[in-house]
């Protein structure tokens, strides 16, 4: 479900856009700068919001005055339908995707996905990147390939208290729904011994 957000300053996002399964959409202008009316997180329980942003300032659209004129309008009421349209395209390209996959693909291919914040969330959506998004496990650091760096990332997390994989399931190379040393062994076997390729969710 999508929900528009509209207010000023931090901690201004309200229900229902603060729900954990909602894809809250903020608004930016043509240069990608957040609109002054776009609500900000965090939520009451400290989660980052919004999830994504899209053009919502001086957005060219059909006007409400009659059936055959167009004009420029501002608001998260403009950015939210743009994100909704992108979600529809994703479902056309991937009819087997469930809602959480659409949500994740839009969020984790956006331009702020490695450093999400309470102004832009995961950032400005990128539909082409979202269409090409993969749910394959093993690419723990999300650099587009499975390599030794993914093994090192998992070892650091499991044995040295390093950062948790950004998407938890990506480290679950054997798809047993646990992140353990067995996933490290699985990846090493795949990379160096020709073992089975990491599974896919």
C-alpha positions in Angstrom: 0.0 0.0 0.0 1.2 3.5 -0.8 0.5 6.5 1.3 1.3 10.2 0.7 2.9 12.3 3.3 2.5 16.0 3.7 3.7 18.3 6.6 6.8 20.3 7.6 10.0 19.4 9.4 11.2 16.3 11.3 8.9 13.9 13.1 5.9 15.2 11.1 4.9 11.9 9.5 1.6 10.6 10.8 -0.8 7.6 10.5 -1.2 5.7 8.2 2.1 6.5 6.5 4.0 5.5 9.7 2.9 1.8 9.4 5.8 -0.6 8.9 4.4 -2.1 5.8 3.4 1.1 4.1 5.6 2.6 1.3 5.4 6.2 2.4 6.3 8.6 -0.5 7.9 12.0 0.0 8.1 14.8 -2.6 11.1 16.3 -4.3 11.5 19.0 -7.0 13.1 18.6 -10.4 16.6 18.9 -9.0 15.9 16.2 -6.4 15.6 18.6 -3.4 13.1 17.7 -0.8 9.9 19.8 -0.8 9.3 21.9 2.2 5.8 20.4 2.6 7.1 16.8 2.5 6.7 15.0 5.9 9.7 13.6 7.7 10.4 10.7 10.0 11.3 9.1 12.2 8.1 7.3 13.4 7.2 7.2 17.0 9.1 4.0 17.5 12.2 5.3 15.7 11.8 3.8 12.2 13.1 5.7 9.1 10.4 7.3 7.0 9.6 8.0 4.2 10.6 5.0 2.3 11.1 6.7 -1.1 10.6 10.1 -2.8 9.4 11.1 -6.3 8.7 14.3 -8.2 6.0 16.2 -6.3 6.8 19.9 -7.0 5.5 21.5 -10.2 4.5 18.1 -11.5 2.8 18.2 -14.9 -0.6 16.5 -14.7 -4.3 16.6 -15.7 -6.0 19.4 -14.0 -9.2 19.1 -11.9 -10.9 22.0 -13.7 -12.0 20.0 -16.8 -11.3 16.9 -18.8 -8.8 18.1 -21.4 -6.4 20.5 -19.7 -3.0 20.0 -18.1 -1.0 22.0 -15.6 1.6 22.0 -12.9 0.6 21.0 -9.4 2.6 20.3 -6.2 2.1 17.9 -3.3 2.8 14.4 -2.2 -0.5 13.7 -3.9 1.6 13.9 -7.1 4.6 11.9 -6.0 2.6 9.1 -4.6 0.8 8.2 -7.9 4.1 8.3 -9.7 5.5 5.7 -7.3 2.2 3.7 -7.6 2.6 3.7 -11.4 6.2 2.4 -11.0 4.8 -0.3 -8.7 2.3 -1.3 -11.5 5.1 -1.5 -14.0 7.1 -3.7 -11.7 4.2 -6.1 -11.3 3.8 -6.1 -15.1 7.4 -7.1 -15.5 7.4 -9.5 -12.5 3.8 -10.8 -12.1 5.0 -13.4 -9.5 6.3 -10.7 -7.1 4.4 -10.2 -3.9 4.0 -6.7 -2.4 7.0 -6.9 -0.1 9.2 -7.6 -3.2 7.9 -4.6 -5.0 8.4 -2.5 -2.0 12.0 -3.8 -1.5 12.9 -3.4 -5.1 11.8 0.3 -5.1 13.6 1.1 -1.9 16.9 -0.7 -2.4 17.5 0.6 -5.9 16.7 4.2 -4.9 19.6 6.7 -4.9 19.9 6.9 -1.1 19.6 3.2 -0.4 23.0 2.8 1.4 22.4 5.7 3.7 18.7 6.1 4.3 17.5 9.0 6.4 14.3 10.7 7.7 14.2 13.3 4.9 14.6 11.3 1.7 14.2 7.8 3.1 15.9 5.3 0.7 15.8 8.1 -1.9 14.5 8.9 -5.4 13.2 5.8 -7.1 14.9 4.3 -10.2 12.4 2.2 -12.1 14.8 0.6 -14.5 17.1 -0.5 -11.6 14.0 -1.8 -9.7 12.9 -3.9 -12.7 16.4 -5.4 -12.9 16.5 -6.0 -9.1 17.5 -9.5 -7.9 16.4 -11.4 -4.8 19.3 -13.8 -5.1 21.0 -14.6 -1.8 24.8 -14.5 -1.4 25.3 -10.9 -2.6 25.5 -9.7 1.0 27.0 -6.3 0.3 24.7 -5.6 -2.7 27.5 -4.8 -5.1 25.9 -6.9 -7.9 28.1 -10.0 -7.7 28.9 -12.8 -5.3 32.5 -12.6 -4.4 35.1 -13.0 -1.5 33.9 -9.6 -0.2 30.6 -11.2 0.6 32.3 -13.9 2.6 34.3 -11.4 4.5 31.2 -9.3 5.2 29.5 -12.4 6.7 32.5 -13.4 8.7 32.8 -9.9 10.1 29.1 -9.9 11.1 29.0 -13.4 12.6 32.4 -13.6 14.3 33.5 -10.0 14.9 30.3 -8.1 15.5 30.5 -6.2 12.2 27.5 -4.5 10.6 24.4 -6.6 10.0 23.7 -7.4 6.3 21.5 -4.6 5.0 19.0 -7.2 3.8 19.1 -10.0 6.2 18.0 -12.8 3.8 20.9 -12.0 1.4 23.3 -13.6 3.8 21.2 -16.7 4.0 23.0 -18.5 1.2 21.6 -21.9 2.0 18.0 -20.7 2.5 17.6 -22.3 5.9 16.2 -19.0 7.3 19.1 -18.6 9.7 22.3 -16.6 9.4 25.1 -18.8 10.6 28.6 -19.9 9.8 27.1 -22.6 7.6 26.2 -19.7 5.2 29.9 -18.7 5.1 30.9 -22.3 4.3 28.2 -22.5 1.6 29.5 -19.3 -0.1 33.1 -20.5 0.2 32.1 -23.8 -1.4 30.3 -22.0 -4.2 33.2 -19.6 -4.9 36.2 -21.9 -4.6 35.0 -25.5 -5.0 32.2 -25.2 -7.5 29.4 -25.9 -5.0 25.7 -25.2 -5.4 24.8 -21.6 -6.3 23.2 -19.7 -3.4 19.4 -20.1 -3.4 16.8 -17.5 -4.3 13.9 -16.2 -2.2 
